[in-house]
Amino acid sequence: KNSIETLINGKRVLITGVGGSIGSELLKQCLSYNPSELICLDISEENIYKINQLIEKVQSKTIIKMVLATINNEKEIEKVFIENRPQIVFHAAAYKHVPIQELHPWSAVKTNIGGTLNLVKFSDLYSVSKFVFVSTDKAVNPVNVMGATKRASEKLIQSYNLISKTTFIAVRFGNV
């Protein structure tokens, strides 16, 4: 087995932002490693519907659960952790459009930092094994709100690595 297969095979995996370009690709990739469950979380009913239509065509023994929720609501997120007990979290939910975030910086802060904090807190509290945060190359030397919120979230998960049994990892994608 390779390391990714070892990480995912037979595990309960939560993917946030599953309806987005990165989240939906993570879903497809994870399915190929046979997790026991995939918990697919998105804020958009339309995205959840589209992903569900796609998944219905796939032959898999993996239990797939669609969850319509926002990462910004602490109670909703805790309910997801209580009911599903994810062992691995792939956190791709975020605002990603730079010009829109420049016009609405507090929405970006609330989602990209506050939503991440909710997921990090409950990943720690409910003993998630590994938490993978999808970041951006714009976090390197931030010159916009999006880069700054992603950089702050990277620092947040790094700080939790010092106090948690959960392993927090950030991956930076280009052009995100």
C-alpha positions as CSV (number, residue, x, y, z in Angstrom):
1,K,0.0,0.0,0.0
2,N,1.2,3.5,-0.7
3,S,1.0,6.2,2.0
4,I,-2.2,7.8,0.6
5,E,-3.9,4.5,0.5
6,T,-2.8,3.8,4.1
7,L,-4.2,7.2,5.1
8,I,-7.6,6.7,3.5
9,N,-8.4,3.0,3.1
10,G,-11.2,1.9,5.5
11,K,-11.4,5.3,7.2
12,R,-14.2,7.8,7.7
13,V,-13.2,10.9,5.7
14,L,-14.8,14.4,5.8
15,I,-14.4,16.7,2.8
16,T,-15.5,20.3,3.2
17,G,-16.4,22.3,0.1
18,V,-17.0,19.1,-1.7
19,G,-19.0,20.9,-4.4
20,G,-16.1,23.1,-5.5
21,S,-13.4,22.3,-8.0
22,I,-10.9,21.1,-5.4
23,G,-13.4,19.4,-3.1
24,S,-15.0,17.5,-5.9
25,E,-11.6,16.3,-7.2
26,L,-10.7,15.2,-3.6
27,L,-13.9,13.2,-3.5
28,K,-13.1,11.4,-6.7
29,Q,-9.5,10.7,-5.6
30,C,-10.5,9.5,-2.1
31,L,-13.1,7.1,-3.6
32,S,-10.4,5.3,-5.4
33,Y,-8.7,4.4,-2.1
34,N,-11.8,2.8,-0.6
35,P,-12.6,4.8,2.5
36,S,-15.3,3.2,4.7
37,E,-17.3,6.5,4.6
38,L,-17.1,9.8,2.8
39,I,-18.8,12.7,4.5
40,C,-19.4,15.3,1.8
41,L,-20.0,18.8,3.2
42,D,-21.0,21.9,1.3
43,I,-22.9,25.1,1.9
44,S,-24.6,24.9,-1.5
45,E,-27.7,22.7,-2.0
46,E,-27.1,22.8,-5.8
47,N,-23.5,21.6,-5.3
48,I,-24.6,18.8,-3.0
49,Y,-27.3,17.8,-5.6
50,K,-24.8,17.8,-8.5
51,I,-22.2,15.7,-6.5
52,N,-24.9,13.3,-5.5
53,Q,-26.0,12.8,-9.1
54,L,-22.3,12.1,-10.0
55,I,-21.8,9.7,-7.1
56,E,-25.0,7.7,-8.0
57,K,-23.2,6.5,-11.2
58,V,-20.1,5.2,-9.3
59,Q,-19.9,1.6,-8.1
60,S,-18.4,1.7,-4.6
61,K,-18.8,0.0,-1.3
62,T,-18.0,3.3,0.4
63,I,-20.9,4.8,2.4
64,I,-21.4,8.3,1.1
65,K,-23.2,10.9,3.2
66,M,-24.2,14.4,1.8
67,V,-24.2,17.1,4.4
68,L,-25.7,20.5,3.7
69,A,-24.0,22.8,6.2
70,T,-21.8,25.9,6.6
71,I,-18.4,25.7,8.3
72,N,-19.2,29.1,9.9
73,N,-21.9,27.6,12.2
74,E,-20.2,26.0,15.2
75,K,-23.2,24.0,16.3
76,E,-23.7,22.5,12.8
77,I,-20.1,21.5,12.5
78,E,-20.0,19.9,15.9
79,K,-23.1,17.9,15.0
80,V,-21.3,16.6,11.9
81,F,-18.4,15.5,14.1
82,I,-20.6,13.9,16.7
83,E,-22.7,12.0,14.1
84,N,-19.9,10.9,11.8
85,R,-16.7,10.8,13.8
86,P,-14.4,11.5,10.9
87,Q,-10.9,10.2,11.2
88,I,-9.4,12.2,8.3
89,V,-10.5,15.8,7.3
90,F,-9.8,17.4,3.9
91,H,-10.7,21.1,4.4
92,A,-11.3,22.7,1.0
93,A,-14.3,25.0,1.8
94,A,-13.3,28.6,1.4
95,Y,-14.0,31.8,-0.4
96,K,-11.5,31.9,-3.3
97,H,-12.4,34.8,-5.6
98,V,-9.9,37.5,-4.9
99,P,-11.9,40.5,-6.4
100,I,-15.0,39.6,-4.4
101,Q,-13.1,39.1,-1.2
102,E,-11.5,42.5,-1.6
103,L,-15.0,44.0,-1.7
104,H,-16.2,41.9,1.3
105,P,-13.2,41.3,3.5
106,W,-15.2,40.4,6.6
107,S,-17.0,37.6,4.8
108,A,-13.6,36.2,3.8
109,V,-12.3,36.4,7.4
110,K,-15.4,34.8,8.8
111,T,-15.3,31.8,6.4
112,N,-11.6,31.4,5.6
113,I,-10.4,31.9,9.2
114,G,-13.5,31.4,11.4
115,G,-14.8,28.4,9.5
116,T,-11.3,26.9,9.6
117,L,-11.1,27.5,13.3
118,N,-14.4,25.6,13.9
119,L,-13.1,22.6,11.9
120,V,-9.8,22.7,13.7
121,K,-11.3,22.8,17.2
122,F,-13.7,19.9,16.5
123,S,-11.0,17.9,14.7
124,D,-8.9,18.2,17.9
125,L,-11.8,17.6,20.3
126,Y,-13.0,14.5,18.4
127,S,-9.5,13.0,17.9
128,V,-9.3,13.3,14.1
129,S,-6.0,11.6,13.0
130,K,-5.1,13.9,10.2
131,F,-6.4,17.3,9.0
132,V,-5.4,18.5,5.6
133,F,-6.0,22.2,4.9
134,V,-6.1,23.3,1.3
135,S,-4.3,26.6,1.1
136,T,-3.0,28.7,-1.8
137,D,0.3,30.0,-3.2
138,K,-1.2,33.5,-2.5
139,A,-0.5,32.8,1.2
140,V,3.3,33.0,0.7
141,N,3.6,36.8,0.8
142,P,-0.1,37.9,1.0
143,V,-1.0,41.1,-0.9
144,N,-4.8,40.6,-0.8
145,V,-7.5,39.5,1.6
146,M,-7.7,36.0,0.3
147,G,-4.0,35.4,0.7
148,A,-4.0,36.9,4.1
149,T,-6.9,34.8,5.4
150,K,-5.3,31.6,4.1
151,R,-1.9,32.6,5.6
152,A,-3.7,33.2,9.0
153,S,-5.4,29.8,8.7
154,E,-2.0,28.2,8.0
155,K,-0.6,29.8,11.2
156,L,-3.7,28.6,13.1
157,I,-3.3,25.0,12.2
158,Q,0.5,25.2,12.9
159,S,-0.3,26.4,16.4
160,Y,-2.7,23.5,17.0
161,N,0.0,21.1,16.0
162,L,1.8,22.2,19.2
163,I,-1.1,21.2,21.5
164,S,-3.1,18.5,19.7
165,K,-2.8,14.8,19.0
166,T,-4.3,15.6,15.5
167,T,-1.7,16.1,12.8
168,F,-2.5,19.3,11.0
169,I,-1.1,19.7,7.4
170,A,-1.4,22.6,4.9
171,V,-1.0,22.0,1.2
172,R,-0.7,25.0,-1.1
173,F,-2.1,24.9,-4.6
174,G,-1.2,27.3,-7.3
175,N,-3.8,29.4,-8.9
176,V,-6.3,29.0,-6.1
